[in-house]
Amino acid sequence: MKDLLLAIDQGTTGTTSLVMDKSGATLARKTIEFAQHFPEPGWVEHDPEDIWHSVEQSLRGALDGTNLLPRVAAIGITNQRETTLLWDRATGKPVHRAIVWQDRRTATRCEALKREGHLPKVQSTTGLVLDPYFSGTKLAWMLDNVSGARARADKGELAFGTIDSFLIHRLSGGASHVTDVTNASRTLLMSLKELAWDDSMLSLFGIPRGVLPEIVPSAGVVATTRGSSILPDGIPIAGIAGDQQAALFGQACFAVGDAKCTYGTGAFALANVGSEPRASHKGLLSTVAWKAGGEVAYALEGSAFIAGAAVQWLRDGLGFFQSAAEIETLAKSVASADGVVFVPALSGLGTPHWDAHARGLISGITRGTTRAHIARATLDGIAQQVADLIESMSSDLGRPVSKMRVDGGAAANDLLMQIQADLTGVAIERPRELESTARGAAMLAGVGAGLFATLSDAAGMARPERTFTSNAGASERQKAREAWGRAVARAMLH
């Protein structure tokens, strides 16, 4: 019986493979981490072969010793989105390390394009802003800085892709070069309305059309496995979505106004805005939510580049604790941050500021400040960034966001979720299982492979468990938000 779904969740610090049943229960999972590379300040890279090995190892770890593989009906893939790869079409070998979404090396190029007056056209065409976050300027950098790359690209010898494209190329034995609409919508190269590569954007960024993958729906069979040492030939790859869109789908945010926030390396809030894209006046991005079951949905998105990564920094950079989970206990040991404010702009600031040069700032330190206060301020800083996103969404939607569904590793932190509710006054709904990103990929694969007849049928995989509501008064909330605003202004001084 083919009744299970295999989800590959390829993230910024590791890859998780999961086998899920149609109810959304996880039957097997394995996570494999891989190295991050920081060759220069503001640069972040991954070795594509490390990514691929992490996929293979996570698949093997999830499937070995089980009898689940013969029951897998389809594969769903979700991925870190803007991370950019360029590889040889003939050999599949990357020509450079992947440039990660957090990388800021093209900030100067983005600023030059803004000065030249290109921002309005870019926004109206792609729904995005001119920021080094997105793939277009990363790809242009590779073509201009990797020896011989542009000449080879012009000859059709090289292939560009985000992580989904690279994995499908490998899983299909090199047979398929595709990306789905959600990932394509993060490149600065796709028309948001036409869902097709846009010639004016290709010209602006100097991208030859021949390197681009085919744009396909988020649900539907686009390739089958071939030549894998772990998976048998012929398993359909039937679901693809960038990680944040996958989480929106995995939380069953199918109605206009439904919102979610994923707390991972960064924090990303999305709200479903329906079948037509909606422009933001508050620094949010307009993006594709999914194309599935014959329907296209759009979303508004707010991005905070550093969330869980701030906790990792306390652990690895400052040695505050051995395990990231320990931050909750440490932060709970004090009643508040005692005036300490941490703006975790370790990779610049995203929505609503879009300041690539902003840097992290800790203010309000006194002789009485302890590790616990800084830990508490770190959780406050994560929640404050998300509060900025929620305020922007409410303004663009023309109505308050009354509830927000949450997922991602840091959403397991009860204190963080309570702080989030206190700062926003929004009900925070957390599902029983936090694997919403992988669940969304599995749900899309289920729709694409015909296991679910409709999106509503797939929604049964999403199950809420706990709701956090605010314990703070309006004046307390306003005081905290004003202190945050002052600290952000300092972080943006450059």
C-alpha positions in Angstrom: 0.0 0.0 0.0 1.4 3.4 -1.0 0.0 5.5 1.8 3.0 7.4 3.3 4.8 10.7 2.4 8.5 11.3 2.6 9.5 14.9 3.3 12.9 16.3 2.8 13.4 19.5 4.8 16.7 21.1 3.7 17.4 24.0 6.1 20.2 26.4 6.8 22.1 24.4 9.4 21.0 20.9 8.6 18.7 18.5 6.7 15.8 16.6 8.2 14.1 13.7 6.5 10.7 12.6 7.8 8.2 9.9 6.9 4.6 11.0 7.7 1.3 9.4 7.5 -1.9 11.0 6.1 -2.9 12.2 9.6 0.3 14.2 9.9 2.0 11.9 12.4 5.7 11.5 12.1 6.7 7.9 11.8 10.4 8.3 11.3 12.9 11.2 11.2 16.6 12.0 11.1 18.4 15.3 11.1 22.0 15.7 9.9 23.8 19.0 10.4 26.5 20.4 8.1 29.2 23.1 8.3 28.7 26.8 7.7 31.4 28.8 6.1 32.1 32.5 6.7 35.0 33.4 4.4 34.7 37.2 4.9 32.6 39.4 7.2 29.0 39.3 6.0 29.6 36.3 3.7 27.9 33.0 4.4 28.4 29.9 2.3 27.6 26.2 2.2 29.4 23.4 0.3 26.7 22.0 -2.0 28.2 18.5 -1.6 27.9 18.8 2.2 24.2 19.7 1.7 23.8 16.7 -0.6 25.5 14.3 1.8 23.3 15.6 4.6 20.3 14.7 2.5 21.6 11.2 1.8 22.5 10.6 5.5 19.2 11.9 6.8 17.3 9.7 4.3 19.3 6.7 5.3 18.9 7.5 9.0 15.2 7.9 8.8 14.6 4.8 6.6 17.1 2.2 7.7 15.7 -0.4 10.0 12.1 0.3 9.1 9.7 -1.2 6.6 8.3 2.2 5.6 10.0 2.8 2.2 7.8 0.4 0.2 4.8 2.4 1.5 6.1 5.8 0.3 3.7 7.3 -2.3 5.5 10.5 -3.0 8.3 12.9 -1.9 7.9 16.5 -0.9 10.8 18.9 -0.8 11.1 22.1 1.2 14.2 24.2 1.5 16.0 27.3 2.5 14.9 29.6 -0.3 17.2 32.3 -1.6 20.4 30.3 -1.2 22.0 30.2 -4.7 23.8 27.4 -6.5 25.4 27.2 -9.9 26.5 23.8 -11.3 27.8 22.1 -14.5 24.8 20.7 -16.4 26.8 17.7 -17.7 28.4 16.6 -14.5 26.2 18.1 -11.8 29.3 19.4 -10.1 28.9 22.8 -8.4 31.2 25.5 -9.7 31.3 27.5 -6.4 30.0 27.1 -2.9 26.3 28.0 -2.4 25.8 31.6 -1.4 23.4 31.5 1.6 20.3 33.7 2.0 22.0 35.4 4.9 25.0 36.5 2.8 25.4 40.3 2.4 28.2 40.5 -0.1 25.9 42.2 -2.8 24.7 45.0 -0.5 26.8 47.6 -2.5 25.3 46.3 -5.8 21.8 46.6 -4.4 22.4 50.1 -3.2 23.7 51.1 -6.6 20.6 49.7 -8.3 18.4 51.7 -5.8 20.4 54.9 -6.6 19.8 54.3 -10.3 16.1 54.3 -9.7 15.3 50.6 -10.3 13.5 49.9 -7.0 9.9 50.8 -8.1 10.1 48.5 -11.2 11.6 45.7 -9.2 8.9 45.9 -6.5 6.0 46.1 -9.0 7.4 43.2 -11.0 8.6 40.8 -8.4 7.0 41.9 -5.1 10.4 42.1 -3.5 12.9 44.8 -2.6 16.5 45.3 -3.7 18.3 43.5 -0.9 21.2 41.0 -1.0 18.9 38.5 0.7 17.5 37.5 -2.7 19.0 35.2 -5.3 19.3 37.5 -8.3 22.3 39.5 -7.2 24.0 36.4 -5.7 23.7 34.7 -9.0 25.1 37.7 -10.8 28.0 37.8 -8.4 28.8 34.1 -9.2 28.7 34.8 -12.9 31.0 37.7 -12.6 33.4 36.4 -10.0 33.8 32.6 -10.7 36.4 32.2 -13.4 34.8 31.5 -16.7 31.3 31.2 -15.3 29.6 33.8 -17.4 31.1 32.5 -20.7 30.1 29.0 -19.8 26.6 30.2 -18.8 26.2 32.0 -22.1 27.0 28.7 -23.8 24.3 26.8 -21.8 26.8 24.7 -19.9 25.8 25.9 -16.4 22.5 25.6 -14.4 21.3 27.9 -11.7 19.0 26.8 -9.0 17.9 27.3 -5.4 18.2 24.3 -3.2 15.0 22.6 -4.4 16.4 22.6 -8.0 19.7 21.2 -6.9 18.1 18.4 -4.9 15.7 17.4 -7.6 18.5 17.4 -10.2 20.4 15.0 -7.9 17.4 12.8 -6.9 16.3 12.5 -10.6 19.8 11.5 -11.8 20.2 14.7 -13.6 17.0 14.4 -15.6 15.1 17.4 -14.2 15.9 21.1 -13.9 12.9 22.7 -12.2 11.9 25.0 -9.4 8.5 25.7 -8.1 6.7 29.1 -8.1 7.4 29.8 -4.4 11.1 29.5 -4.8 11.1 31.3 -8.1 9.3 34.2 -6.5 12.3 34.7 -4.2 14.9 35.2 -7.0 14.1 38.8 -8.1 13.8 37.3 -11.6 10.1 36.2 -11.7 7.0 38.2 -12.6 4.7 37.8 -9.6 1.6 38.2 -11.7 2.7 36.1 -14.7 4.5 33.4 -12.7 7.2 33.4 -15.4 10.8 34.6 -15.7 10.7 38.3 -16.6 13.0 39.6 -19.3 13.3 43.0 -17.8 14.6 41.6 -14.5 17.0 39.2 -16.4 18.4 42.2 -18.2 18.7 44.3 -15.1 20.7 41.7 -13.2 22.6 40.4 -16.2 21.2 36.8 -16.0 21.2 34.6 -19.2 17.9 32.8 -19.6 19.7 29.6 -20.4 20.8 29.0 -16.8 17.3 29.1 -15.4 15.1 26.1 -14.4 11.6 25.5 -15.6 9.0 27.0 -13.2 6.4 24.4 -12.0 3.5 24.3 -9.6 4.1 23.5 -5.9 2.0 20.3 -6.1 2.2 17.9 -9.0 4.6 15.2 -10.2 7.7 17.0 -11.6 10.3 14.2 -11.5 10.9 10.7 -10.3 13.8 9.2 -8.4 16.6 7.6 -10.4 20.0 6.3 -9.6 19.9 6.8 -5.8 21.7 4.4 -3.5 19.0 4.9 -0.9 15.7 5.3 -2.7 14.4 3.0 -5.4 13.8 4.4 -8.9 10.4 5.7 -9.7 9.2 7.4 -6.6 7.4 10.6 -7.7 8.6 14.0 -6.5 5.2 15.7 -6.2 5.6 18.6 -3.8 7.9 21.5 -3.7 7.8 24.8 -1.7 10.2 27.2 0.0 10.4 26.6 3.7 8.2 29.5 4.8 5.5 28.9 2.2 5.6 25.2 3.1 5.0 26.1 6.7 2.0 28.3 5.8 0.6 25.4 3.9 1.5 23.0 6.7 -0.4 25.1 9.2 -3.5 25.0 6.9 -3.6 28.8 6.5 -6.0 28.5 3.6 -8.2 31.5 4.3 -7.4 35.1 3.6 -5.9 36.6 6.7 -4.6 33.4 8.2 -1.1 34.0 9.4 1.8 31.9 10.7 5.4 32.6 12.0 8.2 30.1 11.8 11.0 30.5 14.4 14.1 28.9 12.9 17.4 30.4 12.1 15.4 33.5 11.3 11.8 34.3 12.0 9.4 34.6 9.1 5.7 35.6 9.3 3.4 35.1 6.4 -0.3 36.0 5.9 -2.5 34.5 3.2 -3.9 37.4 1.0 -5.8 35.3 -1.5 -5.7 34.8 -5.3 -4.2 38.2 -6.2 -0.9 39.6 -5.0 -1.2 42.6 -2.6 1.4 45.4 -2.5 2.7 46.3 0.9 3.1 49.8 2.3 4.9 48.7 5.4 8.0 47.0 4.1 6.5 43.5 3.7 7.2 41.4 0.7 4.6 40.2 -1.7 5.2 36.6 -2.6 3.6 33.4 -3.9 2.2 31.2 -1.2 1.7 28.1 -3.4 0.2 26.9 -6.6 -1.7 23.7 -5.8 -4.8 21.9 -6.9 -5.3 24.4 -9.7 -5.3 27.3 -7.3 -2.7 30.1 -6.8 -2.5 31.8 -3.5 -0.4 34.8 -2.6 1.0 36.0 0.7 2.5 39.0 2.5 5.8 38.1 4.3 7.9 39.7 6.9 11.4 38.5 7.5 13.6 38.8 10.6 17.0 37.4 9.6 18.1 36.3 13.1 16.0 34.4 15.5 17.3 31.0 16.6 20.7 32.1 15.2 20.9 34.6 18.1 20.5 31.7 20.6 23.2 29.8 18.7 25.5 32.8 19.0 25.0 32.9 22.8 25.8 29.2 22.8 28.7 29.0 20.4 30.1 32.5 20.3 29.8 33.5 24.0 29.6 30.1 25.7 26.5 30.9 27.7 25.2 27.3 27.7 25.9 23.9 26.2 22.5 23.4 24.5 20.2 26.0 22.9 17.3 24.6 24.9 19.0 25.8 28.1 18.2 29.4 27.3 14.6 29.1 28.5 15.7 28.0 32.0 18.4 30.7 32.2 16.0 33.4 31.0 13.3 32.3 33.4 15.6 32.7 36.3 15.0 36.5 36.2 11.7 38.3 36.1 12.7 40.5 33.2 15.7 41.7 31.2 16.0 44.5 33.7 16.3 47.2 31.0 18.6 45.3 28.8 17.6 45.4 25.1 19.2 43.2 22.4 18.6 44.0 18.8 19.8 40.8 17.0 20.8 42.5 13.8 23.7 40.1 13.3 23.0 39.9 9.5 21.4 43.3 9.1 17.7 44.0 9.6 14.9 42.8 7.4 11.3 43.9 7.5 10.3 46.7 7.9 13.7 48.4 7.9 15.6 46.6 5.1 19.0 47.8 6.4 21.8 45.5 5.3 24.3 47.5 7.3 22.6 47.5 10.7 24.5 45.5 13.3 23.6 43.8 16.5 23.3 46.0 19.6 22.9 45.3 23.3 22.0 48.3 25.4 21.0 49.0 28.9 23.8 47.0 30.5 24.6 47.9 34.2 26.9 46.4 36.8 24.0 44.2 37.9 23.5 42.7 34.4 24.0 38.9 34.3 24.0 36.2 31.7 20.4 35.6 32.6 19.4 39.1 31.7 21.1 38.9 28.4 19.4 35.5 27.7 16.1 37.1 28.5 16.8 40.1 26.3 17.7 37.7 23.5 14.2 36.1 23.7 12.7 39.6 24.0 14.6 40.7 20.9 13.4 37.8 18.8 9.8 38.5 19.9 10.1 42.2 19.3 11.2 41.6 15.7 8.1 39.4 15.1 6.0 42.1 16.7 7.3 44.5 14.1 6.2 42.0 11.4 2.7 41.6 12.9 2.2 45.3 13.1 3.2 45.7 9.5 0.8 42.9 8.5 -2.1 44.3 10.4 -1.6 47.7 8.7 -1.4 46.2 5.2 -4.4 43.9 5.7 -6.5 46.8 7.1 -7.4 44.8 10.2 -5.7 43.4 13.3 -4.0 40.0 13.1 -5.9 38.3 16.0 -4.1 35.0 16.1 -0.9 33.6 14.7 0.1 29.9 14.2 3.7 29.2 15.1 6.2 26.5 14.3 9.9 25.9 14.1 12.4 24.8 16.7 12.3 27.9 18.8 8.5 27.7 19.0 9.0 24.9 21.5 10.2 27.6 24.0 7.2 28.3 26.2 8.7 31.5 27.6 9.4 32.9 24.1 5.8 32.2 23.0 4.4 33.9 26.1 6.7 36.9 25.6 5.4 37.0 22.0 1.8 37.0 23.1 2.5 39.7 25.7 4.2 42.0 23.2 1.6 41.8 20.6 -1.7 41.0 22.3 -2.1 38.3 19.6 -3.2 34.7 20.4 -0.3 32.4 19.6 -1.4 28.9 18.4 1.1 26.1 18.5 0.5 22.7 16.9 1.2 19.4 18.6 4.1 18.7 16.2 6.3 21.6 15.2 7.4 20.1 11.9 5.1 22.4 10.0 7.6 23.0 7.2 8.1 19.4 6.5 4.4 18.7 7.0 3.6 21.3 4.4 5.9 19.6 1.9 4.3 16.3 2.7 0.8 17.8 2.3 1.7 19.3 -1.1 3.2 16.0 -2.2 0.0 14.3 -1.1 -2.1 16.7 -3.2 0.3 16.4 -6.1 0.3 12.6 -6.0 -3.5 12.3 -5.6 -3.5 11.1 -2.0 -5.6 14.1 -1.1 -8.4 15.2 -3.5 -8.5 18.8 -2.2 -6.5 21.1 -0.1 -9.2 20.8 2.6 -8.5 17.0 2.7 -4.8 17.7 3.3 -5.7 20.1 6.2 -6.3 17.2 8.5 -2.6 16.8 8.9 -2.4 20.1 10.8 -3.4 19.8 14.5 -3.2 22.7 17.0 -2.3 21.9 20.6 -1.8 25.0 22.8 -2.7 28.7 22.7 -0.7 31.5 24.5 -2.6 34.6 25.3 -1.3 38.0 26.6 -0.8 38.6 30.3 0.5 42.1 29.7 -1.4 45.4 29.8 -1.5 47.9 27.0 0.8 50.4 28.9 3.4 47.7 29.6 3.3 46.6 26.0 3.7 50.2 24.7 6.7 50.9 27.1 8.5 47.7 25.8 7.8 48.6 22.2 9.1 52.2 22.6 12.3 50.9 24.2 12.7 48.5 21.3 12.2 51.3 18.8 15.0 53.4 20.4 17.4 50.5 20.4 16.7 49.7 16.7 17.4 53.3 15.8 20.9 53.0 17.4 21.5 49.6 15.6 20.9 51.4 12.3 23.4 54.2 12.9 26.2 53.7 10.3 
